[in-house]
Amino acid sequence: MNKTKRKDINIKLVLALSLSLILIVSFYAIKNSRDISSEEVIEMVGQLMVLPLDEKPTVATVSDPKKLLGQPFFDRAEEGFKVLIYARSGKAILYDPKQDKIVEVGPINFRDEKDKI
């Protein structure tokens, strides 16, 4: 083989390997970034503690922990943590889905505007 053909083959091989690597990394990133559903969160937390059975919680995701500074309940919150809010039961649960751990549990109080002093 002459140098030109060998160089073309090397370039094609490098491009093919690069493309393969990009595809593998992309697949891994997409697979790991899949957000779990509210039902999955409730089920996972329910395996760690007894949850109120008479209501379905509101489930939220912590997207910017900096915005929660100064709120003791969120002191250890990180991006991606889930918050389960049981309004009638007056409970909030902070859950880390990556480590499958409950980080914090606390009371909540929703008051009507007419109850404010």
QUIVENBEL-V43799 format. One record per residue. PSI is psi as a letter, one per 20 degrees, with the letter a starting at -180 (999 if undefined). NEAR is the number of other C-alpha atoms within 8 Angstrom. D_FIRST is the distance of its C-alpha to the first C-alpha in Angstrom with 1 decimal. Layout:
BEGIN
[[PSI/NEAR/D_FIRST] [PSI/NEAR/D_FIRST]]
END
This chain:
BEGIN
[[q/4/0.0] [r/5/3.7] [h/6/6.6] [g/6/8.2] [g/8/6.4] [g/9/6.5] [g/8/10.0] [g/8/11.0] [g/8/10.5] [g/8/12.5] [g/8/15.1] [h/8/15.6] [g/8/16.1] [g/8/18.5] [g/8/20.3] [g/8/20.7] [g/8/22.1] [g/8/24.3] [g/8/25.7] [g/8/26.4] [g/8/28.2] [g/8/30.2] [g/8/31.2] [g/8/32.3] [g/8/34.3] [g/8/35.9] [g/8/36.9] [g/8/38.4] [g/8/40.3] [g/8/41.7] [g/7/42.8] [i/6/44.6] [i/6/46.1] [p/6/47.9] [p/4/51.5] [q/6/53.8] [r/6/56.7] [g/7/60.3] [h/6/61.2] [h/8/58.5] [g/12/59.9] [g/9/63.5] [g/8/62.5] [g/9/60.7] [h/12/63.6] [h/9/66.0] [i/7/64.5] [h/8/65.3] [r/6/68.8] [p/6/71.5] [q/6/71.2] [p/7/74.0] [i/5/74.2] [j/4/76.3] [q/7/73.9] [p/6/70.3] [r/8/68.9] [p/8/67.2] [p/10/63.7] [q/7/62.1] [p/9/58.9] [o/12/59.1] [h/6/56.8] [n/8/58.0] [h/11/59.9] [h/5/61.0] [i/5/63.2] [j/9/65.1] [q/9/66.0] [i/5/69.7] [o/7/70.0] [h/6/70.5] [h/8/69.2] [j/11/65.8] [h/9/65.6] [j/6/62.7] [q/10/61.1] [r/8/57.4] [p/9/55.2] [i/9/54.7] [q/12/58.0] [q/13/60.2] [p/13/63.9] [p/13/66.2] [o/11/69.5] [n/13/72.4] [g/10/75.0] [h/5/77.9] [i/6/77.4] [k/11/76.9] [q/11/73.8] [q/12/70.4] [p/12/67.5] [p/14/64.5] [p/14/61.6] [o/12/58.2] [h/10/55.9] [g/5/53.0] [i/5/55.3] [l/9/57.6] [q/9/60.6] [p/11/63.7] [h/10/64.0] [q/9/67.4] [p/10/70.2] [r/8/73.0] [q/7/75.9] [q/8/75.8] [o/6/78.7] [o/6/78.6] [q/6/81.8] [q/6/83.2] [h/5/83.9] [i/4/87.6] [i/6/87.5] [q/6/86.4] [999/2/89.1]]
END
